[in-house]
Amino acid sequence: MVSDTSTTTTDLTPDEIEQKLNHGSPHRRNLLGVFDAAETDQLNTSTLRQRADIPTGSMSHHLKTLERWGLIEDTGRREYSGGGGRKARVWQLTADGRALIDENPDVLSPPAGAATAERVTALENRIEELERETRQRRETIIDILQVLTATHDDATQQKVTEIVNNADLS
């Protein structure tokens, strides 16, 4: 294994690892699933990234985390991935990683609340968007009312004053 063993956390129990997977990025669970479904024991970084659908910028972080947990290891080999550039690192499941998957098949499934959490996040984002739109509309209405108030027509001024007094524009 070509890694910094001082940062390896192999003393984690399967339950602790599953808890970390449940509370962390779903990409780590996806990576373990790719290893489990692979037709070969070793996969390069490029193949892992494509199959697990992980952004390039976060791939190294997730691989190093799984390595630190003792679930995967860098084989020390490098291979061209076909896209040009540098050779890609080659990774494999450790015996602990294989045992975790074999003995805890649920570790590859998202936690029961994951879909709910995603939906809550989407709804929170939509609420923020609607609040932003509401603020912009409120500002536009205030601008229109200020223009109307500047007119010298007494009837218009009286109607604008009634609207302002009856509306909650805060």
MDTraj code that builds the backbone (N, CA, C; nanometers):
import mdtraj as md
import numpy as np

residues = "MET VAL SER ASP THR SER THR THR THR THR ASP LEU THR PRO ASP GLU ILE GLU GLN LYS LEU ASN HIS GLY SER PRO HIS ARG ARG ASN LEU LEU GLY VAL PHE ASP ALA ALA GLU THR ASP GLN LEU ASN THR SER THR LEU ARG GLN ARG ALA ASP ILE PRO THR GLY SER MET SER HIS HIS LEU LYS THR LEU GLU ARG TRP GLY LEU ILE GLU ASP THR GLY ARG ARG GLU TYR SER GLY GLY GLY GLY ARG LYS ALA ARG VAL TRP GLN LEU THR ALA ASP GLY ARG ALA LEU ILE ASP GLU ASN PRO ASP VAL LEU SER PRO PRO ALA GLY ALA ALA THR ALA GLU ARG VAL THR ALA LEU GLU ASN ARG ILE GLU GLU LEU GLU ARG GLU THR ARG GLN ARG ARG GLU THR ILE ILE ASP ILE LEU GLN VAL LEU THR ALA THR HIS ASP ASP ALA THR GLN GLN LYS VAL THR GLU ILE VAL ASN ASN ALA ASP LEU SER".split()
xyz = np.array([
    [0.0851, -0.1181, 0.0000],
    [0.0000, 0.0000, 0.0000],
    [0.0885, 0.1229, 0.0000],
    [0.0640, 0.2161, -0.0893],
    [0.1412, 0.3389, -0.0979],
    [0.0556, 0.4501, -0.0401],
    [0.0655, 0.4671, 0.0908],
    [-0.0127, 0.5717, 0.1542],
    [0.0543, 0.6127, 0.2832],
    [0.0068, 0.7197, 0.3383],
    [0.0575, 0.7694, 0.4644],
    [-0.0122, 0.6924, 0.5752],
    [0.0543, 0.5902, 0.6302],
    [-0.0086, 0.5059, 0.7312],
    [-0.0343, 0.5803, 0.8608],
    [0.0296, 0.6934, 0.8806],
    [0.0046, 0.7698, 1.0026],
    [-0.1350, 0.8309, 1.0028],
    [-0.1977, 0.8414, 0.8852],
    [-0.3325, 0.8977, 0.8804],
    [-0.4382, 0.7900, 0.8587],
    [-0.3978, 0.6624, 0.8532],
    [-0.4941, 0.5558, 0.8338],
    [-0.5722, 0.5329, 0.9620],
    [-0.7025, 0.5199, 0.9483],
    [-0.7903, 0.5011, 1.0628],
    [-0.8560, 0.3647, 1.0506],
    [-0.7763, 0.2580, 1.0521],
    [-0.8306, 0.1242, 1.0317],
    [-0.8987, 0.0699, 1.1560],
    [-0.8954, 0.1405, 1.2666],
    [-0.9591, 0.0917, 1.3881],
    [-1.1075, 0.1280, 1.3939],
    [-1.1620, 0.1804, 1.2847],
    [-1.3051, 0.2101, 1.2792],
    [-1.3832, 0.0794, 1.2676],
    [-1.4933, 0.0702, 1.3394],
    [-1.5793, -0.0475, 1.3274],
    [-1.6672, -0.0316, 1.2040],
    [-1.7234, -0.1422, 1.1540],
    [-1.8146, -0.1308, 1.0400],
    [-1.9312, -0.0351, 1.0684],
    [-1.9816, -0.0361, 1.1911],
    [-2.0914, 0.0562, 1.2264],
    [-2.0458, 0.2010, 1.2193],
    [-1.9232, 0.2279, 1.2652],
    [-1.8710, 0.3658, 1.2597],
    [-1.8511, 0.4100, 1.1159],
    [-1.8023, 0.3197, 1.0328],
    [-1.7836, 0.3529, 0.8911],
    [-1.9190, 0.3786, 0.8256],
    [-2.0164, 0.2938, 0.8548],
    [-2.1491, 0.3148, 0.7957],
    [-2.2082, 0.4474, 0.8421],
    [-2.1868, 0.4827, 0.9681],
    [-2.2363, 0.6111, 1.0189],
    [-2.1690, 0.7262, 0.9441],
    [-2.0378, 0.7157, 0.9209],
    [-1.9665, 0.8193, 0.8461],
    [-2.0190, 0.8275, 0.7026],
    [-2.0457, 0.7130, 0.6423],
    [-2.1007, 0.7126, 0.5066],
    [-2.2392, 0.7763, 0.5032],
    [-2.3194, 0.7531, 0.6062],
    [-2.4549, 0.8086, 0.6117],
    [-2.4549, 0.9596, 0.6301],
    [-2.3538, 1.0124, 0.6965],
    [-2.3511, 1.1553, 0.7255],
    [-2.2567, 1.2328, 0.6336],
    [-2.1874, 1.1633, 0.5472],
    [-2.0941, 1.2301, 0.4574],
    [-2.1484, 1.2360, 0.3155],
    [-2.0582, 1.2599, 0.2252],
    [-2.0930, 1.2703, 0.0841],
    [-2.1383, 1.1350, 0.0299],
    [-2.2423, 1.1318, -0.0531],
    [-2.2846, 1.0055, -0.1147],
    [-2.1814, 0.9523, -0.2136],
    [-2.0849, 1.0364, -0.2515],
    [-1.9830, 0.9925, -0.3478],
    [-1.8994, 0.8771, -0.2937],
    [-1.8725, 0.8743, -0.1651],
    [-1.7911, 0.7655, -0.1076],
    [-1.8649, 0.6332, -0.1183],
    [-1.9939, 0.6368, -0.0910],
    [-2.0763, 0.5159, -0.1037],
    [-2.0779, 0.4717, -0.2509],
    [-2.0882, 0.5682, -0.3428],
    [-2.0870, 0.5368, -0.4858],
    [-1.9562, 0.4697, -0.5254],
    [-1.8445, 0.5193, -0.4723],
    [-1.7150, 0.4593, -0.5041],
    [-1.7084, 0.3136, -0.4581],
    [-1.7557, 0.2872, -0.3381],
    [-1.7563, 0.1490, -0.2893],
    [-1.8443, 0.0619, -0.3780],
    [-1.9569, 0.1169, -0.4231],
    [-2.0446, 0.0427, -0.5130],
    [-1.9787, 0.0116, -0.6465],
    [-1.8997, 0.1055, -0.6964],
    [-1.8276, 0.0827, -0.8228],
    [-1.7266, -0.0305, -0.8060],
    [-1.6531, -0.0289, -0.6951],
    [-1.5580, -0.1384, -0.6697],
    [-1.6319, -0.2711, -0.6598],
    [-1.7449, -0.2723, -0.5912],
    [-1.8202, -0.3961, -0.5716],
    [-1.8716, -0.4519, -0.7034],
    [-1.9146, -0.3644, -0.7946],
    [-1.9727, -0.4080, -0.9214],
    [-1.8691, -0.4306, -1.0317],
    [-1.7447, -0.3917, -1.0063],
    [-1.6421, -0.3971, -1.1114],
    [-1.6077, -0.5407, -1.1495],
    [-1.5699, -0.5553, -1.2743],
    [-1.5300, -0.6850, -1.3259],
    [-1.3830, -0.7166, -1.2938],
    [-1.3149, -0.6213, -1.2350],
    [-1.1737, -0.6374, -1.1992],
    [-1.1514, -0.5844, -1.0582],
    [-1.0448, -0.6283, -0.9948],
    [-1.0158, -0.5861, -0.8572],
    [-0.9562, -0.4463, -0.8503],
    [-0.8966, -0.4004, -0.9600],
    [-0.8263, -0.2722, -0.9590],
    [-0.8863, -0.1784, -1.0634],
    [-0.9057, -0.0537, -1.0218],
    [-0.9620, 0.0473, -1.1113],
    [-0.8805, 0.1756, -1.0986],
    [-0.8627, 0.2445, -1.2114],
    [-0.7887, 0.3703, -1.2043],
    [-0.8828, 0.4852, -1.1672],
    [-0.8231, 0.5944, -1.1259],
    [-0.8989, 0.7099, -1.0790],
    [-0.9984, 0.7594, -1.1829],
    [-0.9583, 0.7630, -1.3076],
    [-1.0458, 0.8123, -1.4141],
    [-1.1698, 0.7245, -1.4287],
    [-1.1509, 0.5947, -1.4290],
    [-1.2632, 0.5015, -1.4400],
    [-1.3559, 0.5148, -1.3198],
    [-1.2982, 0.5230, -1.2007],
    [-1.3781, 0.5392, -1.0792],
    [-1.4619, 0.6665, -1.0855],
    [-1.3986, 0.7770, -1.1274],
    [-1.4686, 0.9051, -1.1338],
    [-1.5867, 0.8978, -1.2291],
    [-1.5656, 0.8373, -1.3448],
    [-1.6729, 0.8281, -1.4447],
    [-1.7864, 0.7385, -1.3972],
    [-1.7532, 0.6234, -1.3446],
    [-1.8572, 0.5275, -1.3030],
    [-1.9336, 0.5742, -1.1789],
    [-1.8661, 0.6456, -1.0904],
    [-1.9316, 0.6926, -0.9673],
    [-1.9924, 0.8309, -0.9857],
    [-1.9679, 0.8922, -1.1028],
    [-2.0219, 1.0252, -1.1343],
    [-1.9811, 1.1277, -1.0284],
    [-1.8497, 1.1405, -1.0117],
    [-1.7937, 1.2310, -0.9109],
    [-1.7204, 1.3444, -0.9820],
    [-1.7419, 1.4679, -0.9377],
    [-1.6695, 1.5802, -0.9982],
    [-1.5182, 1.5614, -0.9836],
    [-1.4450, 1.6012, -1.0843],
    [-1.2997, 1.5856, -1.0845],
    [-1.2350, 1.6501, -0.9625],
    [-1.2818, 1.7664, -0.9239],
    [-1.2198, 1.8401, -0.8149],
    [-1.2301, 1.7747, -0.6793],
    [-1.3289, 1.6869, -0.6578],
    [-1.3442, 1.6257, -0.5261],
    [-1.3027, 1.4793, -0.5231],
    [-1.2628, 1.4259, -0.6357],
    [-1.2298, 1.2839, -0.6445],
    [-1.1175, 1.2448, -0.5495],
    [-1.0102, 1.3191, -0.5517],
    [-0.8949, 1.2865, -0.4675],
    [-0.9327, 1.2858, -0.3193],
    [-1.0132, 1.3817, -0.2795],
    [-1.0566, 1.3903, -0.1392],
    [-1.1311, 1.2633, -0.0972],
    [-1.2244, 1.2179, -0.1795],
    [-1.3036, 1.1001, -0.1447],
    [-1.2180, 0.9733, -0.1442],
    [-1.1276, 0.9612, -0.2397],
    [-1.0399, 0.8446, -0.2421],
    [-0.9496, 0.8418, -0.1189],
    [-0.8933, 0.9559, -0.0841],
    [-0.8050, 0.9614, 0.0332],
    [-0.8815, 0.9332, 0.1623],
    [-1.0070, 0.9760, 0.1688],
    [-1.0877, 0.9477, 0.2871],
    [-1.1120, 0.7977, 0.2996],
    [-1.1515, 0.7322, 0.1908],
    [-1.1728, 0.5878, 0.1948],
    [-1.0428, 0.5136, 0.2251],
    [-0.9334, 0.5669, 0.1755],
    [-0.8034, 0.5063, 0.2050],
    [-0.7713, 0.5223, 0.3536],
    [-0.7956, 0.6394, 0.4084],
    [-0.7691, 0.6653, 0.5503],
    [-0.8542, 0.5734, 0.6388],
    [-0.9740, 0.5417, 0.5937],
    [-1.0617, 0.4516, 0.6682],
    [-1.0215, 0.3052, 0.6513],
    [-0.9224, 0.2791, 0.5652],
    [-0.8730, 0.1435, 0.5449],
    [-0.9577, 0.0600, 0.4511],
    [-1.0409, 0.1230, 0.3673],
    [-1.1302, 0.0488, 0.2789],
    [-1.0735, 0.0285, 0.1393],
    [-0.9894, 0.1207, 0.0938],
    [-0.9247, 0.1075, -0.0366],
    [-0.7774, 0.1399, -0.0196],
    [-0.7000, 0.1030, -0.1213],
    [-0.5577, 0.1361, -0.1173],
    [-0.5072, 0.1657, -0.2576],
    [-0.4070, 0.2495, -0.2613],
    [-0.3368, 0.2828, -0.3852],
    [-0.2425, 0.1671, -0.4124],
    [-0.2504, 0.1078, -0.5320],
    [-0.1658, -0.0079, -0.5646],
    [-0.0224, 0.0330, -0.5954],
    [-0.0001, 0.1615, -0.6151],
    [0.1330, 0.2074, -0.6546],
    [0.1503, 0.2089, -0.8058],
    [0.0561, 0.1520, -0.8770],
    [0.0611, 0.1500, -1.0234],
    [-0.0048, 0.2742, -1.0795],
    [0.0339, 0.3082, -1.1991],
    [-0.0270, 0.4175, -1.2738],
    [-0.0544, 0.3661, -1.4148],
    [-0.1641, 0.4162, -1.4746],
    [-0.1937, 0.3760, -1.6119],
    [-0.2608, 0.4903, -1.6848],
    [-0.2404, 0.4936, -1.8159],
    [-0.3063, 0.5943, -1.8974],
    [-0.4547, 0.5632, -1.9026],
    [-0.5333, 0.6663, -1.8944],
    [-0.6785, 0.6454, -1.8949],
    [-0.7386, 0.6706, -2.0318],
    [-0.6567, 0.7041, -2.1294],
    [-0.7058, 0.7231, -2.2652],
    [-0.7408, 0.8667, -2.2989],
    [-0.7419, 0.9549, -2.2004],
    [-0.7786, 1.0931, -2.2265],
    [-0.6586, 1.1846, -2.2390],
    [-0.5405, 1.1270, -2.2447],
    [-0.4207, 1.2093, -2.2476],
    [-0.3835, 1.2523, -2.1070],
    [-0.2875, 1.3359, -2.0956],
    [-0.2473, 1.3845, -1.9639],
    [-0.1663, 1.2820, -1.8870],
    [-0.1645, 1.2991, -1.7555],
    [-0.0845, 1.2117, -1.6694],
    [-0.1490, 1.0745, -1.6537],
    [-0.0680, 0.9806, -1.6095],
    [-0.1195, 0.8475, -1.5802],
    [-0.2069, 0.8548, -1.4551],
    [-0.3133, 0.7770, -1.4550],
    [-0.4070, 0.7751, -1.3419],
    [-0.3621, 0.6729, -1.2377],
    [-0.3815, 0.7072, -1.1110],
    [-0.3510, 0.6148, -1.0021],
    [-0.4467, 0.4966, -1.0090],
    [-0.3985, 0.3805, -0.9684],
    [-0.4800, 0.2588, -0.9683],
    [-0.5105, 0.2219, -0.8230],
    [-0.6388, 0.1955, -0.7956],
    [-0.6876, 0.1681, -0.6608],
    [-0.7499, 0.0300, -0.6536],
    [-0.7571, -0.0247, -0.5323],
    [-0.8273, -0.1509, -0.5105],
    [-0.8872, -0.1528, -0.3709],
    [-0.9885, -0.2363, -0.3534],
    [-1.0457, -0.2555, -0.2206],
    [-0.9448, -0.3286, -0.1340],
    [-0.9402, -0.2941, -0.0079],
    [-0.8586, -0.3702, 0.0869],
    [-0.9423, -0.4900, 0.1335],
    [-0.8802, -0.5794, 0.2084],
    [-0.9544, -0.6922, 0.2659],
    [-1.0641, -0.6390, 0.3582],
    [-1.0342, -0.5313, 0.4326],
    [-1.1354, -0.4714, 0.5206],
    [-1.2500, -0.4112, 0.4397],
    [-1.2170, -0.3498, 0.3269],
    [-1.3201, -0.2926, 0.2413],
    [-1.4108, -0.4001, 0.1849],
    [-1.3521, -0.5096, 0.1377],
    [-1.4307, -0.6215, 0.0836],
    [-1.5177, -0.6811, 0.1932],
    [-1.4604, -0.6990, 0.3130],
    [-1.5365, -0.7561, 0.4251],
    [-1.6529, -0.6654, 0.4633],
    [-1.6293, -0.5352, 0.4647],
    [-1.7360, -0.4412, 0.4991],
    [-1.8534, -0.4564, 0.4035],
    [-1.8258, -0.4624, 0.2748],
    [-1.9320, -0.4745, 0.1745],
    [-2.0008, -0.6101, 0.1836],
    [-1.9222, -0.7173, 0.1980],
    [-1.9796, -0.8516, 0.2027],
    [-2.0639, -0.8743, 0.3280],
    [-2.0175, -0.8215, 0.4405],
    [-2.0853, -0.8454, 0.5678],
    [-2.1948, -0.7428, 0.5974],
    [-2.1934, -0.6297, 0.5278],
    [-2.2909, -0.5222, 0.5501],
    [-2.3416, -0.4705, 0.4157],
    [-2.4214, -0.5490, 0.3442],
    [-2.4643, -0.5072, 0.2106],
    [-2.5393, -0.3744, 0.2098],
    [-2.5993, -0.3364, 0.3235],
    [-2.6710, -0.2086, 0.3298],
    [-2.5771, -0.0892, 0.3197],
    [-2.4468, -0.1123, 0.3386],
    [-2.3517, -0.0011, 0.3341],
    [-2.3476, 0.0631, 0.1956],
    [-2.3920, -0.0090, 0.0930],
    [-2.3924, 0.0455, -0.0431],
    [-2.5211, 0.1207, -0.0751],
    [-2.6202, 0.1111, 0.0110],
    [-2.7485, 0.1784, -0.0107],
    [-2.7521, 0.3096, 0.0655],
    [-2.8107, 0.4111, 0.0056],
    [-2.8221, 0.5383, 0.0786],
    [-2.9082, 0.5196, 0.2030],
    [-2.8827, 0.5971, 0.3066],
    [-2.9646, 0.5855, 0.4271],
    [-3.1099, 0.6206, 0.3970],
    [-3.1990, 0.5686, 0.4784],
    [-3.3425, 0.5859, 0.4549],
    [-3.3816, 0.7328, 0.4419],
    [-3.3197, 0.8207, 0.5158],
    [-3.3562, 0.9620, 0.5136],
    [-3.2897, 1.0422, 0.4040],
    [-3.2078, 0.9803, 0.3219],
    [-3.1319, 1.0554, 0.2213],
    [-3.2235, 1.1246, 0.1209],
    [-3.3253, 1.0533, 0.0722],
    [-3.4160, 1.1144, -0.0251],
    [-3.4927, 1.2292, 0.0389],
    [-3.5325, 1.2108, 0.1629],
    [-3.6034, 1.3173, 0.2337],
    [-3.5131, 1.4377, 0.2523],
    [-3.3887, 1.4132, 0.2899],
    [-3.2943, 1.5234, 0.3099],
    [-3.2730, 1.5998, 0.1799],
    [-3.2613, 1.5289, 0.0687],
    [-3.2443, 1.5947, -0.0608],
    [-3.3664, 1.6799, -0.0942],
    [-3.4835, 1.6263, -0.0651],
    [-3.6068, 1.7005, -0.0944],
    [-3.6178, 1.8248, -0.0065],
    [-3.5821, 1.8115, 0.1209],
    [-3.5857, 1.9263, 0.2121],
    [-3.4903, 2.0344, 0.1621],
    [-3.3715, 1.9944, 0.1216],
    [-3.2741, 2.0904, 0.0697],
    [-3.3286, 2.1600, -0.0543],
    [-3.3892, 2.0843, -0.1444],
    [-3.4473, 2.1438, -0.2657],
    [-3.5580, 2.2426, -0.2299],
    [-3.6416, 2.2062, -0.1318],
    [-3.7493, 2.2966, -0.0900],
    [-3.6938, 2.4222, -0.0230],
    [-3.5900, 2.4063, 0.0577],
    [-3.5276, 2.5231, 0.1207],
    [-3.4709, 2.6174, 0.0150],
    [-3.4078, 2.5606, -0.0868],
    [-3.3538, 2.6426, -0.1958],
    [-3.4654, 2.7149, -0.2697],
    [-3.5774, 2.6463, -0.2917],
    [-3.6911, 2.7094, -0.3610],
    [-3.7505, 2.8222, -0.2769],
    [-3.7583, 2.8022, -0.1454],
    [-3.8094, 2.9073, -0.0563],
    [-3.7202, 3.0305, -0.0639],
    [-3.5895, 3.0109, -0.0608],
    [-3.4962, 3.1239, -0.0715],
    [-3.5165, 3.1972, -0.2035],
    [-3.5340, 3.1210, -0.3108],
    [-3.5548, 3.1808, -0.4424],
    [-3.6843, 3.2630, -0.4445],
    [-3.7907, 3.2094, -0.3881],
    [-3.9181, 3.2820, -0.3835],
    [-3.9087, 3.4062, -0.2956],
    [-3.8375, 3.3970, -0.1863],
    [-3.8194, 3.5146, -0.1007],
    [-3.7426, 3.6241, -0.1742],
    [-3.6423, 3.5846, -0.2501],
    [-3.5639, 3.6813, -0.3291],
    [-3.6529, 3.7478, -0.4350],
    [-3.7332, 3.6675, -0.5033],
    [-3.8246, 3.7220, -0.6042],
    [-3.9260, 3.8172, -0.5394],
    [-3.9761, 3.7807, -0.4234],
    [-4.0731, 3.8648, -0.3527],
    [-4.0115, 3.9985, -0.3148],
    [-3.8875, 3.9969, -0.2656],
    [-3.8194, 4.1229, -0.2311],
    [-3.8036, 4.2113, -0.3547],
    [-3.7664, 4.1514, -0.4674],
    [-3.7499, 4.2296, -0.5899],
    [-3.8833, 4.2893, -0.6351],
    [-3.9895, 4.2139, -0.6270],
    [-4.1217, 4.2656, -0.6663],
    [-4.1668, 4.3765, -0.5721],
    [-4.1403, 4.3583, -0.4437],
    [-4.1775, 4.4598, -0.3458],
    [-4.1057, 4.5920, -0.3763],
    [-3.9761, 4.5815, -0.4092],
    [-3.8997, 4.7018, -0.4434],
    [-3.9561, 4.7689, -0.5682],
    [-3.9967, 4.6919, -0.6665],
    [-4.0564, 4.7470, -0.7884],
    [-4.1879, 4.8173, -0.7574],
    [-4.2691, 4.7550, -0.6747],
    [-4.3971, 4.8167, -0.6374],
    [-4.3741, 4.9482, -0.5647],
    [-4.2791, 4.9506, -0.4751],
    [-4.2478, 5.0738, -0.4017],
    [-4.2022, 5.1821, -0.4988],
    [-4.1183, 5.1457, -0.5950],
    [-4.0727, 5.2431, -0.6954],
    [-4.1910, 5.2991, -0.7744],
    [-4.2833, 5.2124, -0.8129],
    [-4.4011, 5.2577, -0.8883],
    [-4.4847, 5.3515, -0.8036],
    [-4.5046, 5.3156, -0.6776],
    [-4.5845, 5.4005, -0.5887],
    [-4.5187, 5.5364, -0.5668],
    [-4.3866, 5.5396, -0.5600],
    [-4.3179, 5.6675, -0.5426],
    [-4.3356, 5.7559, -0.6653],
    [-4.3335, 5.6969, -0.7826],
    [-4.3565, 5.7739, -0.9050],
    [-4.4990, 5.8273, -0.9066],
    [-4.5931, 5.7425, -0.8711],
    [-4.7325, 5.7851, -0.8693],
    [-4.7564, 5.8938, -0.7640],
    [-4.6890, 5.8818, -0.6517],
    [-4.7046, 5.9815, -0.5459],
    [-4.6536, 6.1179, -0.5906],
    [-4.5594, 6.1208, -0.6788],
    [-4.5006, 6.2463, -0.7258],
    [-4.5938, 6.3224, -0.8203],
    [-4.6976, 6.2549, -0.8664],
    [-4.7902, 6.3263, -0.9549],
    [-4.8694, 6.4282, -0.8741],
    [-4.9217, 6.5296, -0.9424],
    [-4.9933, 6.6365, -0.8737],
    [-5.1444, 6.6200, -0.8800],
    [-5.1881, 6.5074, -0.9291],
    [-5.3306, 6.4785, -0.9361],
    [-5.3775, 6.4353, -0.7969],
    [-5.4708, 6.5121, -0.7383],
    [-5.5162, 6.4852, -0.6022],
    [-5.5814, 6.3477, -0.5886],
    [-5.6576, 6.3054, -0.6859],
    [-5.7252, 6.1757, -0.6798],
    [-5.6234, 6.0616, -0.6792],
    [-5.5199, 6.0726, -0.7633],
    [-5.4153, 5.9704, -0.7686],
    [-5.3404, 5.9655, -0.6368],
    [-5.3061, 6.0825, -0.5831],
    [-5.2333, 6.0861, -0.4564],
    [-5.3151, 6.0245, -0.3442],
    [-5.4451, 6.0507, -0.3418],
    [-5.5309, 5.9955, -0.2370],
    [-5.5371, 5.8432, -0.2494],
    [-5.5523, 5.7912, -0.3722],
    [-5.5595, 5.6461, -0.3942],
    [-5.4277, 5.5787, -0.3551],
    [-5.3134, 5.6374, -0.3911],
    [-5.1825, 5.5826, -0.3555],
    [-5.1674, 5.5797, -0.2036],
    [-5.2084, 5.6863, -0.1367],
    [-5.1990, 5.6928, 0.0101],
    [-5.2829, 5.5819, 0.0728],
    [-5.4017, 5.5556, 0.0196],
    [-5.4865, 5.4479, 0.0710],
    [-5.4185, 5.3114, 0.0523],
    [-5.3621, 5.2892, -0.0643],
    [-5.2950, 5.1608, -0.0929],
    [-5.1772, 5.1409, 0.0018],
    [-5.0939, 5.2440, 0.0175],
    [-4.9764, 5.2350, 0.1056],
    [-5.0196, 5.2074, 0.2487],
    [-5.1236, 5.2769, 0.2945],
    [-5.1699, 5.2607, 0.4317],
    [-5.2302, 5.1220, 0.4560],
    [-5.2915, 5.0628, 0.3567],
    [-5.3565, 4.9325, 0.3717],
    [-5.2642, 4.8144, 0.3389],
    [-5.1486, 4.8386, 0.2799],
    [-5.0585, 4.7309, 0.2383],
    [-4.9463, 4.7141, 0.3389],
    [-4.9065, 4.5895, 0.3561],
    [-4.7887, 4.5598, 0.4398],
    [-4.6716, 4.5422, 0.3449],
    [-4.5922, 4.6446, 0.3276],
    [-4.4799, 4.6403, 0.2321],
    [-4.3478, 4.6117, 0.3009],
    [-4.3519, 4.5685, 0.4240],
    [-4.2258, 4.5416, 0.4951],
    [-4.1740, 4.4028, 0.4678],
])
top = md.Topology()
chain = top.add_chain()
for i, resn in enumerate(residues, 1):
    res = top.add_residue(resn, chain, resSeq=i)
    for name in ("N", "CA", "C"):
        top.add_atom(name, md.element.get_by_symbol(name[0]), res)
traj = md.Trajectory(xyz[None], top)
